[in-house]
Amino acid sequence: MRRLLVPPEFLAGDAITLNGAPFHHLCRVLRTPVGAEVMVGDGRGLWLRCRLERAEKDCARLVVCERECHRDTALEVHLLQGLPKGDKLELVLQKATELGTARLTPVVTARSVPVRDAEREGRRLERWQRIVTEATRQCGRAQVPQMDAPLPLAQALSQVNAEMRLVAWEEGGRSLSSLAETFSPSSVAVLIGPEGGFEASEVALAQDFGFLPVTLGPRILRTETAGIVLAAWLQLIWGDMG
């Protein structure tokens, strides 16, 4: 069944009028025929089963058939991703969303190349938000992850409140298998370095905030691979993929 995410205020009544981007996606991109059923969500856990009653030139009307409240069943994961170069972060955001990640924080580290133009930074954050919203719709998640603006490392670490905190460190640390045998957390924060990894002082800072260094095995993974691998492993061991 086709799925669509819209702002919560669209879903207050027994009928929904769509225009703008939601209308274009439903009727122009997905080519939804009149009479078809559509799932419409607010990104906060509410899904409405609707029927497309009418489609006109620039708007459509859907009738609400049933309301359903869902919740994310995945392990609550907060991914703090060292800001990589170019558009690599976009792949990380998309796949981490599909894997159930609850919060996504780009982190500026010593080896990151931050964007210093405020207008460009704002456009980039808007694009990231669109990516996680579309990934949420595509994979049928109940809630859109929280998408943060890039933060300096120390500030990002100070905002973490997860029960377990892990930092991927190519210089060594606990093995993932030993964690699986010892812990059963309800929430996990994962810190991934950018290209070139972390400086030793940054890992020491993370440890001051309660992060445990872990190794991902004998191979050094690219920054855009490491977070996805670790998020998948966490959902397999403690989340809803297992």
Residue pairs with C-beta under 8 A, 6 or more apart in sequence:
1 37
1 38
1 39
2 26
2 30
2 32
2 36
2 38
2 39
3 38
3 39
3 40
3 41
3 137
3 138
3 140
4 22
4 25
4 26
4 38
4 39
4 40
4 41
4 137
5 40
5 41
5 42
5 43
5 133
5 136
5 137
5 144
6 16
6 18
6 22
6 40
6 41
6 42
7 42
8 42
8 43
8 44
8 46
10 16
10 17
10 18
10 22
10 40
10 42
11 40
11 42
11 46
11 48
11 64
13 64
14 63
14 64
15 53
15 61
15 62
15 63
15 64
16 40
16 48
16 50
16 61
16 62
16 64
17 59
17 60
17 61
17 62
18 26
18 59
18 60
18 61
18 62
19 58
19 59
19 60
23 58
23 59
23 60
26 32
26 38
26 52
26 60
27 55
27 60
32 38
32 52
32 55
33 52
34 52
34 53
34 54
34 55
35 51
35 52
36 51
36 52
37 49
37 50
37 51
37 52
37 65
38 49
38 50
38 51
38 52
38 62
39 47
39 48
39 49
39 50
40 47
40 48
40 50
40 62
41 47
41 48
41 137
41 142
43 133
43 136
43 143
43 144
44 142
44 143
44 144
45 69
45 70
45 71
45 72
45 142
45 143
46 67
46 68
46 69
46 70
47 67
47 68
47 69
47 70
47 142
48 64
48 65
48 66
48 67
48 68
49 64
49 65
49 66
49 67
49 68
50 62
50 63
50 64
50 65
51 62
51 63
51 65
52 60
52 61
52 62
53 61
53 62
53 63
54 60
54 61
55 61
70 142
71 142
71 143
72 100
72 102
72 141
72 142
72 143
73 100
73 239
73 240
74 99
74 100
74 101
74 102
74 235
74 239
74 240
74 241
75 100
75 185
75 186
75 187
75 188
75 234
75 235
75 238
75 239
75 240
76 102
76 162
76 186
76 187
76 188
77 96
77 99
77 100
77 101
77 102
77 103
77 187
77 188
77 189
77 190
77 231
77 234
77 235
77 239
78 101
78 102
78 103
78 105
78 160
78 162
78 187
78 188
78 189
78 190
79 92
79 96
79 101
79 103
79 104
79 105
79 189
79 190
79 192
79 227
79 231
80 105
80 107
80 156
80 157
80 160
80 189
80 190
80 191
80 192
81 89
81 92
81 104
81 105
81 106
81 107
81 192
81 223
81 227
82 107
82 109
82 111
82 112
82 191
82 192
82 193
82 194
82 198
82 223
83 89
83 106
83 107
83 108
83 109
83 112
83 113
83 114
83 150
83 194
84 92
84 112
84 194
84 195
84 223
84 224
85 113
85 194
85 195
88 223
88 224
89 106
89 128
89 224
90 127
90 128
90 131
91 224
91 228
92 224
92 227
92 228
93 104
93 128
93 131
93 132
93 135
93 147
94 131
94 132
94 134
94 135
95 135
95 228
95 231
96 104
96 145
96 227
96 228
96 231
97 104
97 131
97 132
97 135
97 136
97 139
97 141
97 145
98 135
98 138
98 139
99 228
99 231
99 232
99 235
99 241
100 141
100 231
100 235
100 239
100 240
101 145
101 231
102 143
102 145
102 146
102 187
103 145
103 146
103 148
104 128
104 132
104 145
104 146
104 147
104 148
105 148
105 151
105 156
105 159
106 128
106 148
106 149
106 150
106 151
107 150
107 151
107 152
107 153
107 156
107 191
108 114
108 150
108 151
108 152
108 153
109 153
109 193
109 194
109 198
109 199
109 202
110 198
110 199
110 202
111 193
111 194
111 195
111 196
111 197
111 198
111 199
112 194
114 150
115 121
115 124
115 150
121 149
121 150
125 147
125 149
128 147
129 147
132 144
132 145
132 147
133 144
136 143
136 144
136 145
148 156
151 159
153 202
153 205
153 206
154 205
157 191
157 205
157 206
157 209
157 211
158 209
160 189
160 209
160 210
161 187
162 185
162 187
162 188
162 189
163 185
163 186
163 187
163 188
164 183
164 185
164 187
164 188
164 189
164 212
165 188
165 189
165 191
165 206
165 209
165 210
165 211
165 212
166 179
166 188
166 189
166 190
166 191
166 211
166 212
166 213
166 214
166 230
167 173
167 190
167 191
167 198
167 203
167 206
167 207
167 211
167 212
167 213
167 214
168 190
168 191
168 192
168 193
168 213
168 214
168 215
168 216
168 226
168 227
168 230
169 197
169 198
169 203
169 213
169 214
169 215
170 197
170 215
170 220
171 200
171 203
171 213
172 213
172 215
173 212
173 213
173 214
173 215
174 212
174 213
174 214
174 215
175 214
175 215
176 214
176 215
176 216
176 233
176 237
179 214
179 237
180 237
184 238
185 238
188 234
188 238
189 211
190 227
190 230
190 231
190 234
191 206
191 211
192 223
192 226
192 227
192 230
193 202
193 223
193 226
194 223
195 222
195 223
198 206
203 213
206 213
207 213
216 226
216 229
216 230
221 229
232 241
235 241
235 242
236 242
